[in-house]
Amino acid sequence: MPGSLRFRPPWWAVALAVSGCAAGIALGNWQSGRAAEKRAAAAAQKPEVLRGEFLPGSLLFLDNKTYQGRPGYHVLQVLRLRDGKTVLVNRGWVPAGPTRAQLPEVRTPAGELALEGLRLDHLPHALEPGGAKREGSVWQNASVDEVAAWTGLPLERGVFEQHGDVGDGLVRDWPRADGGVAMHESYALQWYSLSALSVVLLLALNIRRDDAAAG
């Protein structure tokens, strides 16, 4: 007659399986959480229309911004609203010139404009050396407070990401707030699968059949 099954794994095999299972679940939960955060951020964004005029002398270039593999800049400028308040606007992307010393020409429409777009908490941040000074009109990074200090204007909190076209030739193919959700979900599934695999391997490699003794 066939013998009974026994499951007596060594302690290290149990510890390894538990560690692998716990790590897989934790990382899977983290990826699932990131997907949920991006969905929530996209749902919270509501399009707005701001009416005002761009202020000359407040034009800034955020360096090292690529679009479809091409180097360029994000163009920042302050918009004065009808009620006198001032808002920092990320107008769009412009390709870099032939040399770093030659900044691209940016057309700024005159008069009052109706700008469509979204309110964001902050601008994207890139790595830069510590203690970098804000000099000239080309910056690696920018915050509302830094631009307010540079212009001497009391800027509203947040940055307005312009979406509507005003005939200035800038590119506004912005990444979606929920971009990458599918990637996070895929990674989460992989981590959960690895967690389950840890348990399966523990069972498969440590279940043995005891042969019945001959009587």
C-alpha positions in Angstrom: 0.0 0.0 0.0 1.2 3.6 -0.7 2.7 5.3 2.3 1.4 8.5 3.9 2.6 12.0 3.0 4.8 14.0 5.3 5.8 17.6 5.4 8.9 18.3 7.4 10.8 21.2 5.8 14.0 22.4 7.4 13.7 25.6 9.3 15.7 27.6 6.8 13.3 26.6 4.0 10.4 27.8 6.0 12.2 31.1 6.8 13.1 31.6 3.2 9.5 30.9 2.0 8.0 33.2 4.6 10.4 36.0 3.8 9.8 35.7 0.1 6.0 35.6 0.6 6.0 38.6 2.9 8.3 40.6 0.5 6.1 39.8 -2.5 3.0 40.8 -0.7 4.5 44.1 0.5 5.9 45.0 -2.9 2.7 44.0 -4.6 0.7 46.2 -2.2 3.1 49.1 -2.8 2.6 48.9 -6.6 -1.2 48.6 -6.2 -1.1 51.7 -3.9 0.8 53.7 -6.5 -1.7 52.7 -9.1 -4.6 53.8 -6.8 -2.8 57.1 -6.1 -2.5 57.9 -9.8 -6.1 57.1 -10.4 -7.1 59.4 -7.5 -4.9 62.2 -8.8 -6.4 62.0 -12.3 -9.9 62.0 -10.9 -9.2 65.0 -8.7 -7.9 67.1 -11.6 -10.6 69.5 -13.0 -9.9 71.6 -16.1 -10.0 75.4 -15.6 -9.9 78.5 -17.7 -7.8 81.4 -16.5 -8.2 84.9 -18.0 -5.4 87.3 -17.9 -2.2 88.5 -19.6 1.4 87.3 -19.5 3.8 89.6 -17.9 6.9 90.6 -19.9 10.1 90.0 -18.1 8.9 86.9 -16.2 9.9 84.3 -18.9 11.9 81.4 -17.6 13.2 78.2 -19.2 13.4 74.9 -17.3 16.3 73.0 -18.8 16.8 69.4 -19.8 13.2 68.7 -20.8 13.0 66.2 -23.6 10.1 65.5 -26.0 10.2 62.5 -28.3 13.9 62.2 -27.7 14.7 65.9 -28.5 16.3 68.2 -26.0 14.5 71.3 -25.0 12.9 73.5 -22.3 9.7 74.0 -20.5 8.6 77.6 -20.8 7.4 79.3 -17.6 5.8 82.7 -17.4 3.7 84.7 -14.9 0.0 85.4 -15.8 -1.8 88.4 -14.2 -5.4 87.6 -13.8 -8.3 90.1 -14.1 -8.5 90.5 -10.3 -4.8 91.4 -10.1 -3.6 88.0 -8.8 -0.6 86.4 -10.4 -0.1 82.7 -11.3 2.9 80.8 -12.6 2.0 79.1 -15.9 3.9 76.2 -17.5 3.2 77.2 -21.1 4.7 74.2 -22.8 7.8 72.7 -24.4 10.1 74.3 -26.9 13.1 72.6 -28.7 16.6 73.7 -27.7 18.6 75.9 -30.1 21.7 74.9 -32.1 23.9 75.7 -29.1 23.3 76.1 -25.4 24.2 79.8 -25.6 21.3 80.4 -28.1 17.9 80.3 -26.4 14.9 79.5 -28.5 12.5 82.3 -29.6 9.2 82.1 -27.8 6.2 84.1 -29.0 4.1 85.6 -26.2 0.6 86.6 -27.2 -0.2 90.2 -26.1 -3.4 91.2 -24.4 -5.9 89.2 -22.4 -6.0 85.5 -23.0 -8.3 82.6 -22.0 -6.0 79.8 -21.0 -7.3 76.2 -20.6 -5.4 73.9 -18.3 -5.0 72.2 -15.0 -3.8 73.3 -11.5 -0.9 71.3 -10.3 0.8 71.3 -6.9 4.3 71.8 -8.2 6.6 71.5 -11.2 8.5 68.3 -12.1 11.8 68.2 -10.2 15.1 67.1 -11.8 18.4 66.3 -10.1 20.8 69.1 -9.8 24.0 69.9 -7.8 23.4 71.1 -4.3 23.5 74.8 -3.8 22.6 75.6 -7.4 22.0 79.4 -7.8 19.0 80.8 -9.7 20.7 83.1 -12.2 19.6 84.2 -15.6 16.5 82.8 -17.3 17.6 79.1 -17.6 17.0 77.0 -14.4 17.3 73.3 -13.8 14.4 73.4 -11.3 11.9 76.0 -10.1 9.4 76.3 -7.3 6.6 78.9 -7.0 8.5 80.5 -4.0 11.7 80.8 -6.0 9.9 82.3 -9.0 8.1 84.7 -6.6 11.4 85.8 -5.1 13.0 86.2 -8.6 10.1 88.3 -10.0 9.1 90.1 -6.8 5.5 89.0 -7.3 3.2 87.4 -4.8 2.3 84.3 -6.8 -0.6 82.1 -6.1 0.1 78.6 -4.8 0.5 75.9 -7.4 1.3 75.9 -11.1 -1.1 76.2 -14.0 -0.3 73.6 -16.7 -1.5 75.2 -19.9 -3.4 72.9 -22.3 -5.2 75.2 -24.8 -3.4 76.5 -27.9 -2.9 80.2 -28.2 -0.9 80.2 -31.4 2.6 80.4 -29.8 4.0 77.1 -31.4 4.7 75.5 -28.0 4.1 71.7 -27.5 1.7 70.8 -24.8 1.6 67.0 -25.0 1.6 66.6 -21.2 1.8 63.2 -19.5 -1.5 62.1 -18.0 -1.9 62.0 -14.2 -2.9 58.4 -14.5 -0.1 57.5 -16.8 1.7 54.3 -15.7 -1.3 52.7 -13.9 -1.1 49.7 -16.1 2.6 49.3 -15.4 2.1 49.5 -11.6 -0.7 46.9 -11.9 1.5 44.6 -13.9 4.3 44.9 -11.4 1.9 44.2 -8.6 0.7 41.0 -10.3 4.3 39.9 -10.7 5.1 40.4 -7.0 1.9 38.6 -5.9 2.8 35.7 -8.2 6.3 35.5 -6.7 4.8 35.5 -3.3 2.5 32.6 -4.2 5.5 30.8 -5.8 7.4 30.9 -2.6 4.6 28.9 -0.9 4.2 26.5 -3.8 8.0 25.7 -3.9 8.0 25.2 -0.1 5.3 22.6 -0.5 6.6 21.0 -3.7 10.1 20.5 -2.4 9.3 19.3 1.1 6.4 17.0 0.8 7.6 13.4 0.9 5.8 10.0 0.8 6.6 7.5 3.5 6.7 4.0 1.9 4.6 1.5 4.0 6.8 -1.0 5.8 6.5 -4.6 4.6 4.6 -6.8 7.1 
